[in-house]
Amino acid sequence: MSDTRRALLDALAAGPVSGPELADRLGVSRAAVWKHVESLRDEGFGVESADDGYVVTDVPEYGGPAIEYGLDADYDVEFHETLDSSNDRARELAAEGASDVVVVAREQTASRGRKRREWSAPDGGVWLSLLVRPDEPPAYAPLYTLAMAVAVCDAAREAGVDASIKWPNDVIVSEANDNPSGAKASDGVSASEASGDSPAHAGGVATSEASGSSSANADGISASEASGGSPAHAGDRSNDPATPADRGYRKLCGVLTEMEGEADRVSWLVIGPGVNVNLDPADLPEGATSVAAEAGPVERRVFVQRVLERFDELRGDLDAVLPAWRERAGTLGRRVRVHTASGVIEGEAVDIEHPGTLVVRTDEGEKRVHAGDCEHLRPADGGR
């Protein structure tokens, strides 16, 4: 979106504004202002000319301008009706030198999750990828994925969903009575059962090839597939330690993060949440849920705005990410079984450490898990 269009949307969002004032703000002619307003009307905005200036009376349910209208975060939105993969498009933009761009697709036709598993992303969900260039070493990259999980969880809660986070960054809704501590999600510690399709790396950035073309450099940091597993609609349960019927939660969102960088700095991060928002429960795979199924349909543009605004807050204060994650965690305090490359670790999940490492108290002492598939155990499985 052009700077002029964004400035126009910001001005209109602030309230009635006259044509001459808009022309001065935008540095264009009155005729150009009229053309921009007409373009917004063609895109579905209701814009009326009142005595005190232009007034927005209606905003489209979805679309790039709709998301940018009133967005309190400095991101450009590139919207596509149909796209193979928003992460792929964001990577293209990264190669072109872009930053702080959100790629949003109404539907995706070649979506992929962890281990390049394909999944369905139809109209009704929120499929987006955010391209950022943090001035941080690669070790900090997982914090951005955790921040996105917190942002999605908060947006879902604002919509009325009793959401929590499964280590490290799946947003889920626990089944009723599957809570060993008796706490509610609103208390920040609701229980949830892990699926086992959660991240390969705590917090979301594993140094592995993300797509068909590797971008690894001499320092060994490649375009990486993040943890998070595949987005919620994937039905990606082939690697679950527990079957969908007994895992104790319904998956709302997964996050796929990709990174390129050098040994001492991140070049770019693409963080891609896939969220089941206004999807019919009948169209969801077993073990998945949607915002609409849990709390009723919502305006997707508002949902995306809340995700981006919350993420932007956390991006500006990385020290707040882990505390925020802990407050929304469904994993801490639970007995877990984590499948790692070197074996299975079983015990009580007691904490998460920088940059997203899970601390598990076992019979042999505390163990720190950087990567693995996490399963919450029910009492029959040795849980509590």
ABEGO torsion letter per residue (X at the ends): XBAAAAAAAAAAAAEBBBAAAAAAAAGBBAAAAAAAAAAAAAAGBBBBBBAAEBBBABBBABEAAAAABGBBBBBBBBBBABBABAAAAAAAAAAAGBBGBBBBBABBAABBBBGGBBBBBBBGBBBBBBBBBBBBBAAAAAAAAAAAAAAAAAAAAAAGBBBBBBOAABBBBBBBGBBAAGBBAAAGABBBBBAGABBABBGGBBBBBABABBABBAAGBBBBBBBGEBBAAAGBAAABABBAAAAGBBBABBBBBBBBBBAABBABBBBBBBBBBBBBAAABBBGBBBAAAAAEBBBAAAAAAAAAAAAAAAAABAAAAAAAAAAABAABGBBBBBBBAAEBBBEBBABBBOAGBBBBBBAAEBBBBABEBBBBBBAAAGBX
